[in-house]
């Protein structure tokens, strides 16, 4: 099983969500994409379930000399998740972690302002479906889910096209429902499970969020 692209991943997640009982059927669910790659997936879900599309902004904390290697993540309210075991194994100093948190908090604030163009929508009392295009360590999505959980939602659902079983199990412990159709034991990387995993631009995200 593979996905042609993020839009197909969203369609398959929408199929899977048909079996989920939403805690509130009287209001539109809030479908929150994790920028940038999670937003096209979230848009396809929102279209299918009649949800309201928005973003939940988080950013990984990169390892020294390798910013793409996540040692944790920070969300737009400052919620931070760090992999203490990994940090200890790599010998990363507390000073570096603190400085990286400050750097990425600034980037999160910039990105949230650019993409949304205003303050975040209220999550209180809402059914929130939090969507990414896949997870590896899951630290960025975990910080996003913890942010949502702190905002007094009625229900938190994590919708993920692909991820390793241990990561999905860890995320399932902090949400009401997790939906992940593809959980390969031999995972490798998120992009390995897509035919088209090309980068998603900020312009694309902004255009999706501006749709009526």
N, C-alpha and C positions, 0 to 999 in steps of 0.2 A: 504494500500500500504506500502510495506517495500522493503528493498534492501537485497539481499543475502549477498553481500560483496561490497567492494569499486569498484571492477572491473565492477560489474553490474551497480553500481551507475554511473560510467563513461559512460557506454553504453547508459543508459537512458538519460543522459545529452547530449550526442552526438546526440541522436534522437531529443531532444528538440532544439538543436542548428541548426538543418536543417532548421528551420523556421526563423532563424536570418540572416539578410542581412549584410554581412561583408563589411566594408568600403573600403577594398582593396583586390581584388581577384587575384592580380598579384603576390603577395608574400605569402609565408607560414605564417599562423597565428602563433604567439608565445603563447604556452600554458604553463602557469606558475603555478605550484603546490605549495601550502603552506605546507612545511614539518611539520610532516612527513606524516600524514594521507592523505593529499590532493594529494600527488604525484602519487599513484596508480590510483586514479580517473583521474588525468590529463593525465597520460600515455594512458589510454584507450581512452580518448577524442582525444589526439594527433594522435593515430593510425587511428582513424576513419576519422578525418578531414584533415589528411596530415599535421599536425602542427609540429612545432619545440618545443621540450620539454625542459623546464628549471625550476628553482625554484625561488620563491620570498620568502625571509626568514624574518620572523617576530616571535616575542615571546611575550607571555602574561606577564603582570606585575601582580605578585601575591599579594594577601592581606596578612597582617601580620599574621603569624601562619597558613596560609592556602594558599600555593603557587599555588594550582590548581584553586583557586577562582579569576577570572580575574577582576582587577580594571582598566585595560587598556592594551595596547600593544605597542611594539616598533618594527620598521622595520629596515632593514639593512642600510638605509641611515640616520637613526636617527629620522625618522618620528614617532611621538608619539601620540597615542590617549588615553585619560584618561576619565574615567567616573566620572566627578566632583560631580554629585549628589550622587553616591554611596560612593565616598571617604568622602564626608561630612557626609553622614548618618552613616558610620562606624567610624567616628572620626579619620581618618588616617591623620597623620601629613605631611606637605609639605616636611620635611626632609626625612621621610620614602619614599615618592614617588620619590624624587630625587635620593636617594641611590638605590632604586629598578630599576630605569631607567638605572643607571650606570651598575649595575650588569647584567641586561638583555641585554644591548648593547654589553657587552663582550661576552655573550653567543651567541647572534645573529652573531657576527663576527666569532666566533669559528665555529658555525654550517655552516655558508655560505662557509667558507674556506674548511671545511671537505667534505661537500656534493658536491660542485661545482668544487673544486680544481683549481679555477682561478677566475678572475673577472667576474662580471655579464655581460650577453649579452646586447647589446644596445637595448633599448625599443623605441627609437625615431622613429617616423614614422611607427610603427608597429601596427597591430591589435593584441591586447593582451587579451587573455582569462585567467582570474585569477580563480583558482580552489581550493576549499577546500572540505573536506569530509562532511561538515555540519557546521552550526553555531548555537550558543546559543545567547550570547550577541553580537557576531560579532566583538568584538574589535580588535582581531588579524587580521581578514580579512580586516577590515576597514583600519588599518594602512598599510597593504599591498597594498590595492587599492589606497590609497593616495600617497604612494611611486610611484606606476606606473603612476598615473596621473600627477605627477611632472616631469616625464621624456619625455614629449611631444610625447605620442603615437598618432597614428591616431584614434584608437578606443579602449575603455576598456569595456570588457564584463566580468561580474562576473557569474560564473557557480557553483551552489551550489546544492547538492542533497536534502538537507532538512534544514529547519530553521523556526523559528516562524515568523508569518506575520509582526509583528512590526519591527523586525530586518531586514527582507528582504526589507521592505519599506524604512528604513533608508539607507541601502546600495544602493538602487536604485537611491537615490538622488545624489550619487557621481560618478556614472558610466554612460556609454551610454546605456547599456543593462544589465539587470539581468535576469538570467534563474534559476528558482528553482521550480522543479516539485512538491515538497511535502512541504506544508506549514501548518502543523497541528496547530489548535488553542490550543489544549492541548499538549504542546510540550515535557515536561519533560527533555530529554537530547538527544544529537545526537545519541549516541550508542543504544538508545531504538528503533531506526528505521532501524537497521541492524541486520541480523541473526549472521553475523560474523563481529565483530568490534575489532578484536584483534590488538594489537600494531604493528605498522610498524617500522622496525628497520632502523637505518642509512645505514646499508649494503644494504638493499633492495632498499632504495632511490638511493644510489650511483649506484647500478647495473642498475636501470631503466634509470638513466641519461646517462649512458655509452653506452646504446644500439645504434646501428647504425641507 
